[in-house]
Amino acid sequence: MVHARIARGLRVVLLLGVFGAGFVCGALMQGRADAQLGDVMKKAGESGKVGPAGELGSSIVDMQEHVSALQKNLDTMKKIKSSLGG
């Protein structure tokens, strides 16, 4: 009876461990889908098939790219500041 409880407990722990490992690996390996969507929205806006909505989508994608670049620059400035002792 005690061995059956231990075996059941080990199975539960193993199952939770496998789930946890899969969850962590999936979270770390998740790619960004917005890069693919941006190209589609730009092409649709240029072709005129989507009209103003496509242009808005393209503008939003462009703004996101600029914000990402600015964030990258800010991170670089923070590294420089911390290396200078500030």
N, CA, C and O atoms as a Tinker XYZ file with bonds, in Angstrom:
   344  protein
     1  N      0.820000   -1.184000    0.000000    73     2
     2  CA     0.000000    0.000000    0.000000    64     1     3
     3  C      0.874000    1.262000    0.000000    63     2     4     5
     4  O      0.599000    2.216000   -0.727000    81     3
     5  N      1.915000    1.254000    0.813000    73     3     6
     6  CA     2.814000    2.400000    0.880000    64     5     7
     7  C      3.564000    2.549000   -0.437000    63     6     8     9
     8  O      3.803000    3.666000   -0.896000    81     7
     9  N      3.934000    1.426000   -1.047000    73     7    10
    10  CA     4.661000    1.480000   -2.318000    64     9    11
    11  C      3.773000    2.031000   -3.435000    63    10    12    13
    12  O      4.255000    2.736000   -4.322000    81    11
    13  N      2.500000    1.716000   -3.393000    73    11    14
    14  CA     1.574000    2.226000   -4.407000    64    13    15
    15  C      1.425000    3.743000   -4.289000    63    14    16    17
    16  O      1.353000    4.447000   -5.296000    81    15
    17  N      1.380000    4.237000   -3.056000    73    15    18
    18  CA     1.286000    5.693000   -2.866000    64    17    19
    19  C      2.539000    6.392000   -3.353000    63    18    20    21
    20  O      2.466000    7.449000   -3.980000    81    19
    21  N      3.677000    5.809000   -3.070000    73    19    22
    22  CA     4.946000    6.400000   -3.516000    64    21    23
    23  C      5.009000    6.392000   -5.035000    63    22    24    25
    24  O      5.427000    7.373000   -5.649000    81    23
    25  N      4.593000    5.278000   -5.644000    73    23    26
    26  CA     4.610000    5.192000   -7.105000    64    25    27
    27  C      3.669000    6.228000   -7.716000    63    26    28    29
    28  O      4.016000    6.873000   -8.705000    81    27
    29  N      2.490000    6.387000   -7.136000    73    27    30
    30  CA     1.542000    7.371000   -7.651000    64    29    31
    31  C      2.108000    8.783000   -7.482000    63    30    32    33
    32  O      1.990000    9.611000   -8.386000    81    31
    33  N      2.707000    9.052000   -6.354000    73    31    34
    34  CA     3.315000   10.362000   -6.117000    64    33    35
    35  C      4.435000   10.660000   -7.091000    63    34    36    37
    36  O      4.564000   11.784000   -7.576000    81    35
    37  N      5.249000    9.646000   -7.379000    73    35    38
    38  CA     6.333000    9.835000   -8.341000    64    37    39
    39  C      5.796000   10.106000   -9.741000    63    38    40    41
    40  O      6.354000   10.921000  -10.475000    81    39
    41  N      4.709000    9.423000  -10.113000    73    39    42
    42  CA     4.105000    9.668000  -11.426000    64    41    43
    43  C      3.573000   11.100000  -11.526000    63    42    44    45
    44  O      3.737000   11.761000  -12.552000    81    43
    45  N      2.943000   11.564000  -10.465000    73    43    46
    46  CA     2.415000   12.934000  -10.464000    64    45    47
    47  C      3.559000   13.939000  -10.571000    63    46    48    49
    48  O      3.474000   14.893000  -11.344000    81    47
    49  N      4.614000   13.733000   -9.810000    73    47    50
    50  CA     5.768000   14.629000   -9.849000    64    49    51
    51  C      6.419000   14.606000  -11.231000    63    50    52    53
    52  O      6.808000   15.650000  -11.757000    81    51
    53  N      6.536000   13.420000  -11.813000    73    51    54
    54  CA     7.126000   13.294000  -13.146000    64    53    55
    55  C      6.264000   14.014000  -14.183000    63    54    56    57
    56  O      6.781000   14.723000  -15.047000    81    55
    57  N      4.950000   13.827000  -14.092000    73    55    58
    58  CA     4.048000   14.482000  -15.031000    64    57    59
    59  C      4.131000   16.003000  -14.904000    63    58    60    61
    60  O      4.196000   16.709000  -15.911000    81    59
    61  N      4.128000   16.502000  -13.682000    73    59    62
    62  CA     4.253000   17.950000  -13.474000    64    61    63
    63  C      5.612000   18.469000  -13.941000    63    62    64    65
    64  O      5.705000   19.576000  -14.472000    81    63
    65  N      6.654000   17.680000  -13.746000    73    63    66
    66  CA     7.985000   18.085000  -14.198000    64    65    67
    67  C      8.071000   18.189000  -15.710000    63    66    68    69
    68  O      8.651000   19.134000  -16.245000    81    67
    69  N      7.482000   17.195000  -16.406000    73    67    70
    70  CA     7.499000   17.215000  -17.872000    64    69    71
    71  C      6.682000   18.400000  -18.382000    63    70    72    73
    72  O      7.098000   19.095000  -19.308000    81    71
    73  N      5.516000   18.627000  -17.771000    73    71    74
    74  CA     4.697000   19.772000  -18.171000    64    73    75
    75  C      5.443000   21.079000  -17.932000    63    74    76    77
    76  O      5.465000   21.952000  -18.800000    81    75
    77  N      6.048000   21.214000  -16.771000    73    75    78
    78  CA     6.781000   22.436000  -16.446000    64    77    79
    79  C      7.937000   22.679000  -17.398000    63    78    80    81
    80  O      8.154000   23.803000  -17.849000    81    79
    81  N      8.684000   21.616000  -17.704000    73    79    82
    82  CA     9.810000   21.757000  -18.635000    64    81    83
    83  C      9.321000   22.156000  -20.022000    63    82    84    85
    84  O      9.934000   23.000000  -20.676000    81    83
    85  N      8.227000   21.560000  -20.473000    73    83    86
    86  CA     7.669000   21.924000  -21.777000    64    85    87
    87  C      7.178000   23.355000  -21.809000    63    86    88    89
    88  O      7.358000   24.067000  -22.796000    81    87
    89  N      6.558000   23.767000  -20.719000    73    87    90
    90  CA     6.058000   25.141000  -20.639000    64    89    91
    91  C      7.204000   26.140000  -20.703000    63    90    92    93
    92  O      7.136000   27.128000  -21.434000    81    91
    93  N      8.256000   25.880000  -19.934000    73    91    94
    94  CA     9.403000   26.796000  -19.915000    64    93    95
    95  C     10.089000   26.823000  -21.277000    63    94    96    97
    96  O     10.422000   27.896000  -21.779000    81    95
    97  N     10.301000   25.660000  -21.875000    73    95    98
    98  CA    10.945000   25.620000  -23.192000    64    97    99
    99  C     10.090000   26.317000  -24.248000    63    98   100   101
   100  O     10.614000   27.028000  -25.105000    81    99
   101  N      8.787000   26.115000  -24.185000    73    99   102
   102  CA     7.898000   26.774000  -25.141000    64   101   103
   103  C      7.902000   28.279000  -24.970000    63   102   104   105
   104  O      7.848000   29.020000  -25.951000    81   103
   105  N      7.967000   28.732000  -23.737000    73   103   106
   106  CA     7.979000   30.173000  -23.488000    64   105   107
   107  C      9.288000   30.803000  -23.957000    63   106   108   109
   108  O      9.293000   31.928000  -24.456000    81   107
   109  N     10.384000   30.088000  -23.798000    73   107   110
   110  CA    11.677000   30.633000  -24.193000    64   109   111
   111  C     11.871000   30.607000  -25.704000    63   110   112   113
   112  O     12.543000   31.479000  -26.255000    81   111
   113  N     11.299000   29.629000  -26.371000    73   111   114
   114  CA    11.512000   29.464000  -27.811000    64   113   115
   115  C     10.439000   30.136000  -28.665000    63   114   116   117
   116  O     10.478000   30.033000  -29.891000    81   115
   117  N      9.495000   30.813000  -28.046000    73   115   118
   118  CA     8.394000   31.416000  -28.794000    64   117   119
   119  C      8.908000   32.541000  -29.667000    63   118   120   121
   120  O      9.583000   33.452000  -29.187000    81   119
   121  N      8.588000   32.478000  -30.952000    73   119   122
   122  CA     9.012000   33.510000  -31.882000    64   121   123
   123  C      7.995000   34.631000  -31.958000    63   122   124   125
   124  O      6.878000   34.508000  -31.455000    81   123
   125  N      8.385000   35.713000  -32.584000    73   123   126
   126  CA     7.483000   36.838000  -32.729000    64   125   127
   127  C      6.801000   36.758000  -34.088000    63   126   128   129
   128  O      7.465000   36.582000  -35.109000    81   127
   129  N      5.515000   36.884000  -34.101000    73   127   130
   130  CA     4.745000   36.785000  -35.333000    64   129   131
   131  C      4.519000   38.145000  -35.986000    63   130   132   133
   132  O      4.126000   38.205000  -37.151000    81   131
   133  N      4.757000   39.228000  -35.267000    73   131   134
   134  CA     4.459000   40.545000  -35.818000    64   133   135
   135  C      5.374000   40.910000  -36.982000    63   134   136   137
   136  O      4.992000   41.722000  -37.825000    81   135
   137  N      6.567000   40.331000  -37.050000    73   135   138
   138  CA     7.466000   40.634000  -38.154000    64   137   139
   139  C      6.871000   40.143000  -39.474000    63   138   140   141
   140  O      6.975000   40.825000  -40.494000    81   139
   141  N      6.256000   38.978000  -39.458000    73   139   142
   142  CA     5.644000   38.458000  -40.665000    64   141   143
   143  C      4.399000   39.258000  -41.027000    63   142   144   145
   144  O      4.157000   39.523000  -42.204000    81   143
   145  N      3.619000   39.639000  -40.047000    73   143   146
   146  CA     2.403000   40.391000  -40.291000    64   145   147
   147  C      2.724000   41.764000  -40.872000    63   146   148   149
   148  O      1.983000   42.267000  -41.717000    81   147
   149  N      3.806000   42.365000  -40.435000    73   147   150
   150  CA     4.170000   43.688000  -40.930000    64   149   151
   151  C      4.400000   43.704000  -42.430000    63   150   152   153
   152  O      3.940000   44.617000  -43.116000    81   151
   153  N      5.101000   42.714000  -42.946000    73   151   154
   154  CA     5.360000   42.651000  -44.378000    64   153   155
   155  C      4.069000   42.465000  -45.164000    63   154   156   157
   156  O      3.900000   43.056000  -46.230000    81   155
   157  N      3.166000   41.655000  -44.648000    73   155   158
   158  CA     1.897000   41.425000  -45.324000    64   157   159
   159  C      1.081000   42.713000  -45.359000    63   158   160   161
   160  O      0.495000   43.057000  -46.386000    81   159
   161  N      1.046000   43.423000  -44.229000    73   159   162
   162  CA     0.275000   44.660000  -44.176000    64   161   163
   163  C      0.873000   45.716000  -45.098000    63   162   164   165
   164  O      0.135000   46.472000  -45.729000    81   163
   165  N      2.195000   45.778000  -45.183000    73   163   166
   166  CA     2.818000   46.754000  -46.085000    64   165   167
   167  C      2.447000   46.457000  -47.532000    63   166   168   169
   168  O      2.090000   47.364000  -48.283000    81   167
   169  N      2.532000   45.187000  -47.923000    73   167   170
   170  CA     2.211000   44.813000  -49.310000    64   169   171
   171  C      0.739000   45.062000  -49.612000    63   170   172   173
   172  O      0.397000   45.523000  -50.701000    81   171
   173  N     -0.130000   44.760000  -48.658000    73   171   174
   174  CA    -1.556000   44.983000  -48.868000    64   173   175
   175  C     -1.854000   46.470000  -48.994000    63   174   176   177
   176  O     -2.674000   46.873000  -49.820000    81   175
   177  N     -1.197000   47.282000  -48.186000    73   175   178
   178  CA    -1.406000   48.723000  -48.262000    64   177   179
   179  C     -0.916000   49.302000  -49.572000    63   178   180   181
   180  O     -1.529000   50.217000  -50.121000    81   179
   181  N      0.197000   48.769000  -50.077000    73   179   182
   182  CA     0.750000   49.261000  -51.329000    64   181   183
   183  C     -0.109000   48.856000  -52.517000    63   182   184   185
   184  O     -0.199000   49.598000  -53.495000    81   183
   185  N     -0.735000   47.702000  -52.445000    73   183   186
   186  CA    -1.529000   47.226000  -53.569000    64   185   187
   187  C     -2.881000   47.917000  -53.658000    63   186   188   189
   188  O     -3.536000   47.857000  -54.698000    81   187
   189  N     -3.309000   48.574000  -52.580000    73   187   190
   190  CA    -4.575000   49.277000  -52.590000    64   189   191
   191  C     -5.769000   48.386000  -52.308000    63   190   192   193
   192  O     -6.907000   48.852000  -52.351000    81   191
   193  N     -5.537000   47.126000  -52.022000    73   191   194
   194  CA    -6.648000   46.208000  -51.779000    64   193   195
   195  C     -7.288000   46.441000  -50.421000    63   194   196   197
   196  O     -8.475000   46.170000  -50.242000    81   195
   197  N     -6.532000   46.930000  -49.479000    73   195   198
   198  CA    -7.062000   47.141000  -48.148000    64   197   199
   199  C     -7.406000   48.614000  -47.930000    63   198   200   201
   200  O     -8.229000   48.942000  -47.076000    81   199
   201  N     -6.788000   49.485000  -48.689000    73   199   202
   202  CA    -7.087000   50.915000  -48.599000    64   201   203
   203  C     -6.505000   51.552000  -47.363000    63   202   204   205
   204  O     -5.396000   51.217000  -46.948000    81   203
   205  N     -7.251000   52.477000  -46.766000    73   203   206
   206  CA    -6.754000   53.215000  -45.601000    64   205   207
   207  C     -6.403000   52.320000  -44.410000    63   206   208   209
   208  O     -5.486000   52.632000  -43.650000    81   207
   209  N     -7.124000   51.218000  -44.248000    73   207   210
   210  CA    -6.814000   50.314000  -43.138000    64   209   211
   211  C     -5.427000   49.703000  -43.318000    63   210   212   213
   212  O     -4.697000   49.517000  -42.344000    81   211
   213  N     -5.069000   49.394000  -44.545000    73   211   214
   214  CA    -3.738000   48.861000  -44.817000    64   213   215
   215  C     -2.660000   49.889000  -44.560000    63   214   216   217
   216  O     -1.594000   49.561000  -44.039000    81   215
   217  N     -2.930000   51.133000  -44.922000    73   215   218
   218  CA    -1.966000   52.201000  -44.667000    64   217   219
   219  C     -1.791000   52.422000  -43.170000    63   218   220   221
   220  O     -0.679000   52.655000  -42.697000    81   219
   221  N     -2.898000   52.349000  -42.421000    73   219   222
   222  CA    -2.816000   52.487000  -40.970000    64   221   223
   223  C     -1.994000   51.346000  -40.380000    63   222   224   225
   224  O     -1.152000   51.559000  -39.507000    81   223
   225  N     -2.245000   50.143000  -40.863000    73   223   226
   226  CA    -1.471000   48.992000  -40.384000    64   225   227
   227  C      0.008000   49.160000  -40.670000    63   226   228   229
   228  O      0.848000   48.859000  -39.822000    81   227
   229  N      0.329000   49.642000  -41.864000    73   227   230
   230  CA     1.729000   49.871000  -42.224000    64   229   231
   231  C      2.351000   50.938000  -41.337000    63   230   232   233
   232  O      3.502000   50.811000  -40.918000    81   231
   233  N      1.587000   51.993000  -41.050000    73   231   234
   234  CA     2.092000   53.056000  -40.185000    64   233   235
   235  C      2.363000   52.529000  -38.782000    63   234   236   237
   236  O      3.375000   52.868000  -38.168000    81   235
   237  N      1.463000   51.706000  -38.284000    73   235   238
   238  CA     1.650000   51.137000  -36.943000    64   237   239
   239  C      2.875000   50.245000  -36.910000    63   238   240   241
   240  O      3.636000   50.276000  -35.942000    81   239
   241  N      3.078000   49.454000  -37.947000    73   239   242
   242  CA     4.257000   48.586000  -38.008000    64   241   243
   243  C      5.527000   49.426000  -38.057000    63   242   244   245
   244  O      6.509000   49.108000  -37.387000    81   243
   245  N      5.511000   50.496000  -38.847000    73   243   246
   246  CA     6.681000   51.380000  -38.920000    64   245   247
   247  C      6.970000   52.013000  -37.560000    63   246   248   249
   248  O      8.124000   52.099000  -37.140000    81   247
   249  N      5.916000   52.452000  -36.879000    73   247   250
   250  CA     6.111000   53.046000  -35.558000    64   249   251
   251  C      6.684000   52.031000  -34.576000    63   250   252   253
   252  O      7.540000   52.366000  -33.758000    81   251
   253  N      6.210000   50.788000  -34.661000    73   251   254
   254  CA     6.727000   49.749000  -33.767000    64   253   255
   255  C      8.207000   49.499000  -34.031000    63   254   256   257
   256  O      8.979000   49.295000  -33.094000    81   255
   257  N      8.605000   49.512000  -35.293000    73   255   258
   258  CA    10.017000   49.329000  -35.628000    64   257   259
   259  C     10.859000   50.462000  -35.049000    63   258   260   261
   260  O     11.951000   50.228000  -34.530000    81   259
   261  N     10.349000   51.689000  -35.142000    73   259   262
   262  CA    11.088000   52.830000  -34.600000    64   261   263
   263  C     11.180000   52.754000  -33.073000    63   262   264   265
   264  O     12.228000   53.044000  -32.497000    81   263
   265  N     10.093000   52.367000  -32.431000    73   263   266
   266  CA    10.104000   52.241000  -30.969000    64   265   267
   267  C     11.080000   51.153000  -30.548000    63   266   268   269
   268  O     11.801000   51.312000  -29.563000    81   267
   269  N     11.107000   50.050000  -31.287000    73   267   270
   270  CA    12.047000   48.971000  -30.966000    64   269   271
   271  C     13.492000   49.443000  -31.111000    63   270   272   273
   272  O     14.348000   49.106000  -30.293000    81   271
   273  N     13.756000   50.227000  -32.158000    73   271   274
   274  CA    15.108000   50.749000  -32.358000    64   273   275
   275  C     15.483000   51.716000  -31.239000    63   274   276   277
   276  O     16.614000   51.692000  -30.752000    81   275
   277  N     14.545000   52.561000  -30.830000    73   275   278
   278  CA    14.816000   53.487000  -29.730000    64   277   279
   279  C     15.069000   52.744000  -28.423000    63   278   280   281
   280  O     15.938000   53.130000  -27.642000    81   279
   281  N     14.311000   51.682000  -28.189000    73   279   282
   282  CA    14.514000   50.890000  -26.975000    64   281   283
   283  C     15.890000   50.247000  -26.985000    63   282   284   285
   284  O     16.550000   50.160000  -25.950000    81   283
   285  N     16.317000   49.797000  -28.152000    73   283   286
   286  CA    17.651000   49.204000  -28.277000    64   285   287
   287  C     18.722000   50.252000  -27.966000    63   286   288   289
   288  O     19.706000   49.955000  -27.288000    81   287
   289  N     18.530000   51.468000  -28.458000    73   287   290
   290  CA    19.471000   52.547000  -28.171000    64   289   291
   291  C     19.485000   52.893000  -26.691000    63   290   292   293
   292  O     20.545000   53.149000  -26.120000    81   291
   293  N     18.305000   52.902000  -26.063000    73   291   294
   294  CA    18.227000   53.177000  -24.625000    64   293   295
   295  C     18.969000   52.111000  -23.824000    63   294   296   297
   296  O     19.667000   52.428000  -22.861000    81   295
   297  N     18.819000   50.859000  -24.220000    73   295   298
   298  CA    19.522000   49.779000  -23.530000    64   297   299
   299  C     21.036000   49.952000  -23.648000    63   298   300   301
   300  O     21.775000   49.712000  -22.693000    81   299
   301  N     21.487000   50.370000  -24.831000    73   299   302
   302  CA    22.912000   50.613000  -25.030000    64   301   303
   303  C     23.399000   51.753000  -24.144000    63   302   304   305
   304  O     24.471000   51.671000  -23.543000    81   303
   305  N     22.603000   52.813000  -24.068000    73   303   306
   306  CA    22.986000   53.957000  -23.228000    64   305   307
   307  C     23.037000   53.559000  -21.750000    63   306   308   309
   308  O     23.914000   54.016000  -21.017000    81   307
   309  N     22.108000   52.719000  -21.316000    73   307   310
   310  CA    22.121000   52.254000  -19.926000    64   309   311
   311  C     23.364000   51.423000  -19.633000    63   310   312   313
   312  O     23.942000   51.527000  -18.551000    81   311
   313  N     23.776000   50.598000  -20.593000    73   311   314
   314  CA    24.997000   49.801000  -20.409000    64   313   315
   315  C     26.211000   50.709000  -20.298000    63   314   316   317
   316  O     27.085000   50.489000  -19.460000    81   315
   317  N     26.262000   51.729000  -21.144000    73   315   318
   318  CA    27.394000   52.658000  -21.111000    64   317   319
   319  C     27.410000   53.407000  -19.791000    63   318   320   321
   320  O     28.466000   53.576000  -19.182000    81   319
   321  N     26.233000   53.859000  -19.343000    73   319   322
   322  CA    26.149000   54.587000  -18.086000    64   321   323
   323  C     26.601000   53.732000  -16.912000    63   322   324   325
   324  O     27.329000   54.204000  -16.038000    81   323
   325  N     26.165000   52.458000  -16.892000    73   323   326
   326  CA    26.546000   51.591000  -15.797000    64   325   327
   327  C     28.032000   51.240000  -15.835000    63   326   328   329
   328  O     28.653000   51.054000  -14.789000    81   327
   329  N     28.606000   51.149000  -17.042000    73   327   330
   330  CA    30.035000   50.852000  -17.112000    64   329   331
   331  C     30.889000   52.053000  -16.696000    63   330   332   333
   332  O     32.029000   51.883000  -16.263000    81   331
   333  N     30.336000   53.273000  -16.829000    73   331   334
   334  CA    31.061000   54.463000  -16.393000    64   333   335
   335  C     30.888000   54.737000  -14.908000    63   334   336   337
   336  O     31.496000   55.657000  -14.361000    81   335
   337  N     30.062000   53.937000  -14.265000    73   335   338
   338  CA    29.905000   54.071000  -12.823000    64   337   339
   339  C     28.758000   54.984000  -12.430000    63   338   340   341
   340  O     28.736000   55.500000  -11.313000    81   339
   341  N     27.811000   55.191000  -13.325000    73   339   342
   342  CA    26.707000   56.102000  -13.006000    64   341   343
   343  C     25.495000   55.406000  -12.721000    63   342   344
   344  O     24.475000   56.034000  -12.436000    81   343
